Amino acid sequence: MDYFFIDIDGTITDNNPEKKYQEEKLVLGNPIFGVIRDVMVEEGWCPEEAKREIEEYANKVIWWDYPDILAEFNLPIEKTWERIYNWHNEYKIVYKDTVKLIKKLYKRGKNLFIVSNNPIVGCLLNLKVAGLGDITGSKYFKRILGANILRGQKHQIELWKRAIAQIGVEPNKIVNIGDNIKEDGEIPLKIGLKKCFIIRRNQVEEEKDNLVVLKNPIFILKYI
């Protein structure tokens, strides 16, 4: 096992269950859009107009990423990023066992790739809070395959086909690590991935064919 796709949400980081972001601050259901909207208001926009402009831009530019929005509305770069970093530090938790696994895989010379429903910089923001990178990149991952590169979401077979094409090896050489049995297990197995590990910390461990459900991601090392 030399090639690994690794999920972000629910696998490396997650929303803090003890600190919920106010629902009224969301824009298109996205808290980071809410943070950007707040900065726009501080820069002189009225709240309704700022919200509407973000929504219109995101609906127009389907495969947007966060830097696109900062540039589109001429927002102060350092100030806005600082607010976004602060949000992640306050409202995200990090699964340290998965971080430990990633560092061990990296040290063993494995080829690691992020595959996520987030856009690329959205992935990097989560890796930053986990201590695995920053918005310029990550030494641990050869590629960050976000939704804006793969042009889809992980419940779609087409996304996985494009992810495989991006790294240039046959699917039977790739292992996936995630937390969603369907999106990170059943669907990628349909197109021939070698094995899928699903981290479910409160679920009974089981192994069926090439789908392995486990509580502790470190146990993945036993299979390598």
N, C-alpha and C positions, 0 to 999 in steps of 0.2 A: 504494500500500500504506500504509494509515493505521492499521489495527487489527492488533495482534500478540498472540497467545497465546504465552507463554514458559514452558517447563518449568523445574524446579529441579534435581532429582537427575540428575547426569551432564551437566548443561548449564551451570548456574551454580556449583554446588558438587558435591562428591563425597566418598566415604569415602577417607581417606588410605590408599593401598596399602601404605605403609611402617609404619603404626601401626594394628594391628587391636585393636579392643576385645575384652576377654576374653569368650568365648562364654558362660561360666558366669554372667556378670553380666547377661545379657540376660533380660528378662521379656517373654514373648510375642514373642520375637525382636526386641524393641525396646530399644536401648541407653538411650534417654531414660527409659523406664520403669525400667530398671536404676538409673539415677542417682537417680530419685525414690525407689525402694525403699531405696537406701543412706541417703538423708536420713531416711526414715521410721525406719530402724533406729537412727540417731543420736538420733532423738526418742523412742526407747523401745519401738518395735515389735520383735517377734522377726522374723528374716529370712523365715521360712516364712509367717508371717501376713501380713506386708507384701506379699510376692509374691502370695499368694492374693487379698488384697483388691484389688490393682491389676488382676489378671486378671479377677476377678468384675465389677469396675466397668466395665472396657473391653468385656467381653462383653455386659454389660447395656445400656450406653449406646453403641450402635454408632457413632454419629457424634460421639465424644468429641473434645475438644482438651485440650492439656496444662494450661491454667489450671483446667479442670473438675476435674482430679485433685488439683491443689494445694488447691483449695477443699474438695473432698469429704473430704480427710483432715486438714484444718486445719494444713497444713504452713507453716513460717515462710517468708513470701513472698520476701523479699530473699535469704535464704540459699539457698533452693531454686533460684531463677532464676540466682543466681551459679554454682551447681554445673552447671546446664544450659549456661550460656554457656561455662564452662570446658571442658566436654566438647566442644562444637562447635569451640572454638579448638584443642583438642588433636587431635581425630580427623577433622576435615574439611579438605579442600583447596578452594581457590577457583580457578576458571578465569578468570584476569584478562582474557583476550581476550573472553569473553562479557560480563564486567562492562563492559569498554570499549565493546562494541557497544550494550549497554543504555543507557549514558550518551549515546552518539551518537544513538540513536533518540529518546531523551527530549528532547535538545536540538533535534531536528528537529520536535518537536511531535507525534510519533506517540503513539497511544493504546495503552498497554502493559498487559497483564493476565497475571497468573500463573495457570496451570492446572496443578494438581499432584495427585498421589496423597496428599500430606501434608495434614493438617488446616491450617487457616489459620495458627495460631501456629507450627506446625511449619515452614511456609513462611517466616514472618517470622524465625524463628531462623536459618535458612539465609541469608536476606538480610542479617541482622545481621552474620554472620561474613564476608560478602562486601562489607560496607560500603555496602549498598544500603537499609538501613532498620534497624528494631529491632522489638520485640514490639508496639509501638503502631501501627506502620504503615510505609509507604514512600512517599516523594514521587515515585518513579519509576513506580509502578504505580497505575492508577486503581482496580483491584480485585484482591484476592487471592482467587482462586477455588479454595479447598482442597476436599478430599474431604468435609469435614463440611458444606459448603454445597452441593456438587454431588451428594452422596449416592451416591458410586460411585467407581470406579477408571477409569483412562484406557483400559483395554482394552474398555470398554463404550461402545457408541454412545450410550447414554442420557446418559452424563456429558457428552459433547461437545454434545449437543442442549441440555442444561441450561446449559452454559457459554455457548453462543451466545445463548440466551434472556436470560441475565443482562446482556449488554452491549447488546442491542437493535439489532443490525444483521444483515443477511443474511450467511450463511456465505461467500458469494463476495467479501466485502469483508475477510475475515480471513485472516491468515497465521499459521502455527504454526512455532515454533522449538523443537526438542528434540533428544534423542539416540537415541531408540528408533524404529527404522524402522517397526515395526508400530504402536505406541501413539501416536507423535508424527507419523506420516506416513500410512500406509495407512488407518488407521481414520478420522482426521479428514477425509481426502480423500473418503471414501465419502459423507460428508454435505455435501460441496460447498465445503470451504474452498478459498480461492484458490490457495495454494501452501504446501508444507511443506518447511522446511529442516531437515535432519538433520546434526548435528555429530558426525562420527566422525573423530577426530584421527589414527587409525592405519589408515584405510581409503581405498581408491581413490575419488577424487571422480567423481561421475557425476550426470547429470540425465536423468530420464525423466518425460515429461509434466510434472506439477506437483510432483514429488518431487525435491528437490535434496539430494544428499549432498556435504558439503564438510568440509575439515579445519579451516579457520580461519573462525570465525563472522564476522569482520570482512568477509569477502567477500560476505556477505549485502547489504551496503550497495550493491553493484554492481547489485542488482536493483531498488532502490528509486528 
